[in-house]
Amino acid sequence: MQTVTIIGVGRLGGALAIALERAGYLIETLVVNSRPIDPIVLGELKSRPKVVSLDDTGQFRSRYLFIATSDSAISVTAQTIADRLTPETTVFHCSGALTSEVLSLVAERGSATGSIHPLVSIGDAVRGSKTFEGAYFCVEGSPLAVDSADSIVKSLGGIPFSLDNSFRPLYHASAVMAAGHVAALFASSVKTLDACGIGEDEAVKMLLPLIRSTIENVSVQGLSDALTGPFVRGDRVTIEEHLAAFDRTGLQVEKEIYLALGARSLKLASSGRATESDTREIAEIIKLAMASCRW
C-alpha cells in the first residue's frame, strides 16, 4: 500500500486525506500548524494517521507528500522539509497559481516534485472528498512526478491534464472566476433582491434553484444556448429599466457588475434572437453607462 503524508489539513488537505484513503492509499502522517484538525475529518479516516506539528516531525518516509497549505506558506514549508526527505518521496503542492518551481530546494535534494491542483470548490473536507470524481486536475512537474500525479488523479476518479507553465496565472484566474467570483456574483444577486425587501436568507433560498437550473442548462445546451434574459432577446427597454432601478436604490457596485457581465452576455447573445440593430443599441447603452461608472 502506498503511503501518504499531508502537510496542511484544512479543507483541501482534509478532503485529499479522506479521498486518498478511500482510493486505497495509507494516510501515514498529518502535519498541522496552530489550527487543530477537524475531528470529523479524523473520524472519517480508518488508518488513524499520526498527527504532528511541522516542528515535531523527523524524517519523512511516505511515498507521497502533499503540501496543502496556503500558497504563501508553500516555499517556507519546502525549505523546512527539504533536509528531512528521502529521494524515494515524491513531493506535490496543491496550488493552482504556482508551479513546482517553488519546490526547487526539495528537487535539489533528490526528490521528484510536482503540483496537483483539483478544479473543484471545497466548502468542507468531508463533502469536498466526494467532489474529485469526474473533476479535472492540473498536473505538472518532473516526469516522474507527473506520471505519479496522473496515477493518483485517476485513482480518485479524476481527469489529469497539463498546460504550459507560462499560462499558469491565466489558468488560475479562470478558476477564480468560475468559483470565487461566482459566489461573489451570487452575493450581489442576493443583495439586489434584498433591496426589494426580501431578507438575505430568503433571497438565497429563492435564487439557488435559478442558479442550479442555469448550470444544468450550460451542461446540456452549451454557453450561448443557455443564456436567457433581455440580452439574448435584444430587450433594450428592460435593460434600461434595470439600470434605472440600480440608480434609484444606490446599488452602484451591482450596477457595474451587471454592465460588465452584460457586455459579455451581449457577445454570447450575438447568435440568439436579438437583431443586429438591437445588439448595436444595447452595446451603446452599456458603453455610455460604463463610462459613468466609478471603477
Number of C-alpha atoms within 10 A of each C-alpha: 8 12 18 24 25 26 23 25 25 21 22 22 25 28 23 25 30 24 25 21 20 16 14 13 20 22 25 23 23 25 23 19 15 7 10 13 19 14 8 11 19 17 11 17 18 12 14 14 17 11 19 15 15 17 11 8 13 11 11 20 19 21 19 25 23 22 25 25 23 12 16 10 12 21 18 13 16 19 15 14 17 21 14 15 20 16 15 14 20 26 27 28 27 25 21 22 16 19 22 24 16 19 26 17 18 25 20 11 14 15 22 25 29 29 28 29 21 24 20 16 16 18 11 15 23 20 12 20 22 16 19 24 15 13 15 18 24 22 27 25 22 17 12 13 23 22 14 18 25 20 15 18 25 18 18 22 18 20 20 21 15 14 11 8 16 9 11 17 14 12 16 17 15 12 18 15 13 14 16 12 14 13 12 12 16 16 16 18 18 22 18 20 18 16 15 10 9 15 13 16 10 12 19 18 11 14 14 13 11 11 13 10 12 16 15 13 15 14 11 11 12 12 15 16 15 18 20 13 12 18 27 24 18 24 16 18 10 13 20 14 11 14 20 13 14 18 13 10 11 12 16 16 14 19 22 20 14 21 20 14 11 19 18 12 20 23 15 17 26 17 13 17 13 19 15 12 10 17 22 13 15 23 18 12 17 20 14 11 15 17 9 9 12 8 8
